[in-house]
């Protein structure tokens, strides 16, 4: 049965909040960088005219109130139904993509070692099986699709980013050395986004460690690098899965240690930290593995530590949380993607006494799409 929770209410201020510039009481905006409140007129005529505040984050008071009140309810029914389940040809579906022409792409990889099961597969989902269109042995640990319908990918034993064309040609397009690649994504503007780190041990991350998310244009030239927040703190430890929404907000799954505990880090296009999410206190260790974004900018995250799916809005508030194995018998959810019909695909590892992982196609509750 569905359950719901309400967040704590916002305490009312004892003193009236006034416009910082004109001292009027009809405020509508707050500059989070300056920490000042403003009326409509002063926002346009005074604050925006200051040269030093061009990149500042100005938010509406209404958005602040709605965020503080947390009016959204948290549902435990994320999926209305499981539409189909497919057995793959790999032990674990580590990465999973859906293209606009309804092909699915998935990989299995092993970090630091070769295995006969390391494989890239392009397929078509039929009524009861996956028709394999292309398959070859390769140790690919992350991939994306660009606007040329090329697969952009990274091998575990390589420090370069390559593309695979529809005709099967592979070419190197970017070499960020001496940095090592931790994850990749292509956004709606065809920019390539890469998680990067310095060479050497992954954990622990030290003060001198370089842990970044970097955006490259479609010409693979560097545009911007995200590394520190406004206070000089590191934004990332190991950004290994990256996605963006329709406004190009960057959402990275950030691994914090060798036990795979992690968090979601959201950063806007100017590098400002929007939120971090590290799971729910009433659950076990949050171990995010897969992430995807719906057309309405809802963030869906798979959590292998609790065999669950977390659904967040663009402010980092929890909208839904469902236990996969207990409710649906789905286990080891490593990867997620949305298809062209708005269905969620969940890539999983093999179960007990099974050889191959599965891809489950599920319909999400309409209120979460």
C-alpha positions in Angstrom: 0.0 0.0 0.0 1.2 3.5 -0.8 2.6 5.5 2.1 3.3 9.3 2.3 5.3 11.6 4.5 5.2 15.4 5.0 8.2 17.5 5.6 8.5 19.9 8.5 6.9 23.4 7.9 8.7 26.7 7.5 9.0 28.8 10.6 7.7 32.4 10.2 10.1 35.2 10.7 9.6 37.5 13.6 10.8 40.6 11.7 9.5 41.8 8.3 12.0 41.1 5.4 12.6 44.3 3.3 14.2 45.1 0.0 18.0 45.6 0.6 18.1 48.5 -1.8 14.9 50.6 -1.4 13.8 49.3 2.0 10.4 48.5 0.6 8.5 45.5 2.0 7.2 44.0 -1.3 10.0 41.6 -1.9 10.0 38.9 -4.6 13.6 37.9 -5.1 16.7 36.8 -3.2 20.3 36.8 -4.5 21.8 33.7 -2.9 25.4 34.9 -3.5 24.9 38.3 -2.0 22.4 37.0 0.6 20.0 40.0 0.0 16.3 40.3 -0.7 14.9 42.5 -3.5 11.7 43.9 -5.0 11.0 43.5 -8.7 12.1 47.0 -9.5 15.5 46.8 -7.6 16.2 43.4 -9.1 16.1 44.8 -12.6 17.2 48.4 -12.1 19.9 48.0 -9.4 21.1 44.5 -8.8 21.3 43.4 -12.5 23.3 46.6 -13.3 26.1 45.6 -10.9 29.1 44.2 -12.9 30.2 41.9 -10.1 26.9 40.0 -9.9 26.4 38.8 -13.5 26.8 35.2 -12.6 24.9 35.3 -9.2 22.1 33.0 -8.5 18.8 34.9 -8.1 15.8 32.9 -7.0 12.1 33.8 -6.5 10.8 34.0 -2.9 7.9 31.8 -4.0 10.3 29.0 -5.0 12.2 29.3 -1.7 8.9 29.0 0.3 7.7 26.0 -1.7 11.1 24.3 -1.2 11.1 25.0 2.5 7.5 23.8 3.0 8.3 20.6 1.1 4.8 20.3 -0.1 5.5 17.2 -2.2 4.5 13.9 -0.8 6.8 10.9 -1.0 5.1 7.8 -2.5 6.2 4.2 -2.1 4.6 3.3 -5.5 7.1 4.4 -8.1 6.0 1.8 -10.7 2.4 1.1 -11.8 3.4 -2.1 -13.6 6.3 -4.2 -15.0 5.6 -4.4 -18.8 8.3 -6.9 -19.8 11.5 -8.6 -18.7 14.3 -9.6 -21.0 17.2 -11.9 -20.5 20.5 -10.5 -21.9 23.7 -12.2 -23.0 25.9 -10.6 -20.3 26.1 -11.4 -16.5 25.5 -7.8 -15.5 24.0 -4.9 -17.5 26.4 -2.2 -16.2 25.5 0.5 -18.7 22.3 0.9 -20.6 21.2 3.4 -23.2 18.1 3.9 -25.4 18.3 5.7 -28.8 15.6 7.8 -30.5 15.2 5.0 -33.1 14.3 2.5 -30.3 17.6 0.5 -30.2 19.1 -0.4 -26.8 22.8 -0.5 -26.1 24.3 -2.2 -23.1 27.7 -3.3 -21.8 29.3 -5.5 -19.2 32.8 -4.7 -18.0 35.3 -5.6 -15.3 37.6 -2.8 -14.0 41.3 -3.7 -14.3 40.9 -7.1 -15.9 39.8 -8.8 -19.0 36.9 -11.2 -19.1 35.3 -13.2 -21.9 32.0 -11.7 -20.7 33.2 -8.1 -21.4 30.9 -7.1 -24.2 29.1 -4.3 -26.1 25.6 -5.1 -27.4 23.2 -3.2 -29.7 19.8 -4.8 -29.7 16.1 -4.4 -30.4 13.5 -5.3 -27.8 10.9 -7.6 -29.2 7.8 -9.1 -27.5 9.7 -11.9 -25.7 13.4 -11.5 -26.6 16.2 -9.1 -27.5 17.2 -9.2 -31.2 21.0 -8.7 -31.3 21.9 -6.2 -34.1 25.6 -5.9 -33.2 27.9 -7.4 -30.5 31.6 -7.5 -29.9 34.0 -8.1 -27.0 35.1 -4.8 -25.5 35.7 -3.6 -21.9 33.6 -0.4 -22.1 32.8 1.1 -18.7 30.7 4.1 -19.8 29.1 5.3 -23.0 26.7 7.9 -24.5 25.0 8.8 -27.7 25.7 12.0 -29.6 23.5 13.8 -32.2 25.3 12.0 -35.0 23.9 8.8 -33.6 27.5 7.7 -32.7 28.3 5.8 -29.6 30.8 7.8 -27.5 32.6 5.4 -25.2 35.5 4.8 -22.8 37.4 1.5 -22.3 38.5 0.5 -18.8 42.1 0.1 -20.0 42.3 3.4 -21.9 42.4 7.1 -21.1 40.9 8.3 -24.4 37.3 8.9 -25.5 36.3 7.2 -28.7 33.3 7.1 -31.1 31.6 4.2 -32.8 29.8 5.1 -36.0 26.8 3.3 -37.4 29.0 1.7 -40.0 31.3 0.3 -37.3 34.2 2.7 -37.6 36.0 3.6 -34.3 38.1 6.7 -33.9 39.6 8.6 -30.9 38.1 12.0 -30.4 39.5 13.2 -27.1 42.6 12.5 -24.9 42.3 14.4 -21.6 45.6 12.9 -20.2 47.2 13.2 -17.8 43.7 13.1 -16.3 41.8 9.8 -16.2 38.2 9.5 -17.2 35.6 8.4 -14.6 32.4 8.8 -16.6 30.9 10.4 -19.7 27.7 11.9 -21.0 26.4 13.9 -24.0 23.9 16.7 -23.3 21.0 18.1 -25.4 23.4 20.6 -27.0 25.8 17.8 -28.1 28.4 18.9 -25.5 30.5 16.1 -24.1 30.7 16.0 -20.3 33.4 13.9 -18.6 34.2 13.0 -15.1 38.0 13.2 -14.5 40.5 12.5 -11.8 44.3 12.5 -11.4 46.3 9.4 -11.9 47.0 7.2 -8.9 44.8 5.5 -6.3 41.1 6.4 -6.4 40.5 6.5 -2.6 41.0 8.3 -0.4 40.7 11.7 -2.1 43.1 14.2 -0.7 43.2 18.0 -0.7 45.6 17.9 -3.6 43.5 15.4 -5.6 42.0 16.7 -8.8 38.4 15.5 -9.0 36.4 17.3 -11.8 33.5 17.3 -14.2 34.5 19.0 -17.4 32.3 20.1 -20.3 33.7 20.0 -23.9 31.9 21.4 -26.9 30.8 19.3 -29.9 34.3 20.1 -31.3 35.8 18.5 -28.2 37.4 21.8 -27.0 37.2 22.5 -23.3 34.4 24.9 -22.3 34.1 24.8 -18.5 35.4 22.8 -15.5 33.5 22.1 -12.3 35.7 21.2 -9.3 35.0 23.5 -6.3 31.9 25.1 -4.8 31.7 28.8 -3.8 33.4 28.0 -0.5 36.3 26.2 -2.1 35.1 22.7 -1.1 35.5 19.8 -3.6 32.3 19.1 -5.5 33.1 15.5 -6.4 35.1 12.6 -5.2 34.6 10.1 -8.1 31.9 11.2 -10.6 31.2 7.9 -12.4 27.7 8.4 -13.9 26.6 11.8 -15.3 23.3 13.0 -16.7 21.7 16.3 -17.6 18.2 17.7 -17.7 16.5 20.0 -20.2 18.2 23.0 -18.6 21.6 21.3 -18.8 21.8 21.0 -15.0 24.5 18.3 -14.4 23.6 15.4 -12.1 26.5 13.2 -11.1 26.6 10.0 -9.1 29.6 10.6 -6.8 31.2 7.5 -5.3 32.8 8.4 -1.9 34.7 5.3 -0.9 35.7 1.7 -1.7 32.4 0.3 -0.2 30.6 2.2 -3.1 28.7 4.5 -0.8 27.8 7.6 -2.7 25.5 10.6 -3.3 23.9 12.6 -6.1 25.5 15.9 -6.8 23.6 18.6 -8.8 25.5 21.5 -10.4 24.1 24.2 -12.6 25.6 25.4 -15.9 27.6 28.1 -14.0 29.1 25.5 -11.6 26.9 26.4 -8.7 26.0 23.5 -6.4 22.3 23.1 -6.4 22.0 20.1 -4.0 23.5 16.9 -2.8 21.4 13.8 -1.9 22.9 10.9 0.0 19.8 8.7 0.6 17.4 8.3 3.4 18.3 8.0 7.1 15.8 5.1 7.7 17.6 2.9 5.0 21.0 1.3 4.9 24.1 2.8 3.1 23.1 4.6 -0.1 24.9 3.0 -3.1 23.7 4.7 -6.2 24.6 2.9 -9.5 22.3 4.1 -12.2 20.7 7.4 -13.0 18.3 8.8 -15.7 16.2 11.9 -16.2 12.6 12.0 -17.3 11.2 14.5 -19.8 9.8 16.6 -16.9 13.3 16.7 -15.3 12.5 14.2 -12.6 15.7 12.3 -11.5 15.5 8.6 -11.1 18.3 6.8 -9.2 18.9 3.1 -8.6 20.4 2.1 -5.2 22.0 -1.3 -5.0 22.7 -0.9 -1.3 19.0 -1.0 -0.5 17.7 -2.6 -3.7 15.5 0.4 -4.3 14.7 3.3 -6.7 14.8 6.9 -5.5 12.9 9.6 -7.4 13.9 13.3 -6.9 12.7 16.6 -8.2 15.1 19.2 -9.6 15.5 20.7 -6.1 16.7 17.4 -4.6 13.4 16.6 -2.8 12.3 13.0 -2.7 9.1 12.3 -4.6 9.2 8.5 -4.5 11.0 5.6 -3.0 10.3 2.0 -3.8 12.0 -1.3 -2.8 12.6 -3.2 -6.0 13.2 -6.7 -4.8 10.6 -6.8 -2.0 7.9 -5.3 -4.2 8.7 -6.5 -7.7 11.4 -9.2 -7.4 13.9 -7.0 -9.3 17.4 -7.4 -8.0 20.9 -5.7 -8.5 19.7 -2.7 -10.5 22.9 -1.2 -12.0 21.7 0.9 -14.9 18.7 3.0 -16.0 17.4 4.8 -19.1 14.1 6.1 -20.5 12.8 4.9 -23.8 11.0 7.1 -26.4 7.6 6.1 -25.0 8.5 7.3 -21.5 9.0 3.8 -20.0 11.9 3.2 -17.6 14.4 0.4 -18.5 16.3 -1.2 -15.6 19.5 -3.1 -16.3 20.3 -5.7 -13.7 22.8 -8.4 -12.7 22.0 -12.1 -12.8 20.2 -13.7 -9.9 21.0 -16.8 -7.9 21.4 -19.9 -10.2 21.2 -17.6 -13.2 23.9 -16.9 -15.8 22.7 -13.7 -17.4 21.4 -10.3 -16.3 18.1 -8.9 -17.2 16.5 -5.7 -18.6 13.1 -4.9 -17.1 10.7 -2.4 -18.8 8.5 -0.7 -16.2 5.8 2.0 -16.3 6.3 4.7 -13.8 3.4 6.3 -11.9 2.0 9.1 -14.0 2.5 11.7 -11.2 6.3 11.0 -11.3 6.8 11.4 -15.0 
